[in-house]
Amino acid sequence: MTEMWYNIYIDFKCGRAAMEVLTINYLEEAKQLASELLEIRRHIHSCPEAGKSLPETKAFVMDKLREYGYEPEEICESGIVAVLCGGKASAESKTILLRADMDALAIKEEAPVEFASQNGFMHACGHDIHATMLLGAAKLLKVHENELHGNVKLVFQPDEEGFTGAKTMLAAGILENPKVDAGMALHVNSGTPSGMFLCGQGVCMAGCTLFRIKVKGTGCHGAMPETGVDPINIAAHIYLSLQEIVAREIAPTSPVALTIGKFDGGKAPNIIPEEVVMEGTIRTMDRDLSSKIYKRIEEISAQTAALFRGSAEVTEMASAPPLLNDKELVKEMAGYIKEITDPSKVYLFEQGGMGSEDFASYTYEIPCSYLLLGAGTSQENPLFGKPMHNDHVVFNEDIMPLGSAALAKCATEWLANN
C-alpha cells in the first residue's frame, strides 16, 4: 500500500485526528518510567492510610503532580484533582476523567516483601498500584499535552473501601469545571494472568449495601431470665429469618448475596445483655432489588423483635450501586488497548462477579469504562494469586507501565475520536 493510499485509509477509518496520535508509542515510553513507578508504588505501599483522611498519601501524590507540571487541587478531604488542557482543544472539546483510588485497608500485612507496611494497615486491594499507574499516565500525557484534542481530568480518590469517596467527590462537583463527558478507571486483579485486561460490558459488578441491625432488650442475670428480655435470642431469630429472603422471596435466576458478618453481644457468660449488634451486606446486580431486600430486613427485624418483647433498628452504613459500564465505550477502550498489547490479552465479557466498587457511582452520571488488569497468578510466581484483601497478597509490579500506557492511550485516542 502506498503512503498516499495508506493515509486515505486511515483518514476514512479513524478520522484525521486519530491518525495524528497513532505515532505516540505510550507503552515504550511507559517502560522507560518503570523504575520511577516502582519507587512511587513502594513508597505508597509502605506508608498506607485508610478511610477518608489520607494526609501523607495526598501530600505525596500532589507533590508528584507538581513535579510533572500540574497544578493539583484538593477536593473534599484528601481527594485530588488535576486538569490537563490539550494543546489542540477547543471550546467544543470534550473532557475525559481518569480515576484512581488511594486508600488502604485495616489489615496487618504479612506479605513477604521488603517494603511491607509496618503500621497495621495494608494496600491489600492494589490502590497503591492504581495511584502509581495514574501518576505514570499523568507524566506521559503531560509530555504529549500539545497533541491532545481535549481535556484530561485526573482524579485521586480516598475511601473507596468505605463506599463514601466517590459519592463525596461527585457531590463536591468533580464532574464540573470542566464538564466531564466520559470516565475510566483501572483496577488490578490478583489471580488473573499478568497483563490481561478484563473488560466488563453492562452491569459487571454487584451493588453493595452495608447495614447494621441494633437489637435492644432488657439486661438481667442469667439465673433469672424471666426478669429481662434477651436480645441474643431475638438477634438469633432475626438472623435465621433473614435467610428466607434469598431462599423464598428472590427468583433463583437473580444473583443475590445476603451475609451477616458481625454478631456482637454480651460480655459475661451469666449476664443477659441490653443490646446485640449485627452487621451485614447485601449484594445484587439490581438497585431496585437491593432496596427491596433492605426494606424486608427492616420489616423482619422490627416485627421479630416485637414478637419477643424487644426492639430492633436497621441503619445503612454505606452503599455503592451496581457498576454499569457503557458497552460501546468499553469496546472502544478495549480496541485502543489492543493496539499496545497482545489482542488476545484483552477479554470482553458480560455479567461479572459479586464484588463491589464505589466507582459505580460515576457510571450513573457519565459513560464509563471500568477495566480490570491482571496482576499475576501462582503459576507465574508462588507469591502471586492470593485473594484480594488477603494479608499475604502480592501483586506483580511489572504490569504498572502497561497500566499507565493503557490509561494515557485511551484518554488520548478517545479525545481524538470524540
Summary of the structure (lengths in Angstrom):
residues: 418
radius of gyration: 24.4
end to end distance: 27.7
largest distance: 95.7
contacts: 1494
relative contact order: 0.19
helix: 39%
strand: 25%
